[in-house]
Amino acid sequence: LLDALRATLTGDTALLQRHFRTELSGTDGKWVLRLLPLDERLARQVRQIELVGQAADLRSIELQLNGGDRSLMLVEPLQVPAAR
């Protein structure tokens, strides 16, 4: 799971595809990256990881487990204070 996040945030496609089957859909404005585990041990627990973004911003990470549980993390854009 750490490789999925690390590879996604650093843009390491080779590392990502070593551990997951990837499915990318959408547009530059709104995209979805679906990761399906290739490792059998991980696949017994994790059905998929879905990352949703807008342009260059990651907006959510959803972890879907095979037992029906899921975890959703929403990512808010960083608010940069206006210059005075």
N, C-alpha and C positions, 0 to 999 in steps of 0.2 A: 504494500500500500504506500509505503514511503517513496518507493521508486516512481509510482504513478504521479504523486504530487511533485516530487523533485524534477522529474522529466518534463512534466507539463509546464512548470514555472520557469524552467531553464530552456525550454524548446528543444529538448533532446529526444527527437523522434525515434532514433535507433534504440535507446534505452526503453522508451515507452512500448515500442513494438516488440521488444524482446520478452516483455511480461504480459502484454495485453493485445487483444485484437482491437483495433481502433475503428470507430465509425464517426466521421465528421459530417455534420449537416448544417444547413443554414446559410447565412450570408456574413460578410464582414461586419455588418451592423449588429447581428444577433446570431450566435453560433452555438452548437451543441456538440460536445465531444463525448462519445460513449466509449467506455473502456470495459472490455469483457476479458476476464482473467484467462490466461493460457495455462497457468500452473494448476494441476488437479487439486492440490490441497487447498489453495485459495478459492478455486471455483466451487468447492464443496460448501464454502461459507458465504462467499460474495457472488451475487448474481451479476452486478454491474456497478460501475461508478460513472456518474454523469456529471460533466462539468458544463456550465452554461456561462456564456460571456457576451459582452457587448463591446465591439471593436477590440481594443487591447486589454480590456478590463475583465477579469474573472468575477462573475457575480454570484455563482452558487456551486456547491459541490454536494452531490447526493450519493450516498452509499446505500445500495439496496442489497439486503442479505437474502439468502435463499429461504429462510424461515418466515419471511414476510416483514421483518423489521426493516426500518430504514432510518438513516440519519441525514439531516439536511442542514448544511451550513450556508448561511447567506453572507455575502461579502459586500460591504458598503464601500463606495468609492471614497478615497481619502479626500477630506476637505482641506484644501490649502487656504490659509488665511490670506485675505486680500492685502496687497501692499499698501502702505499709507502714503 
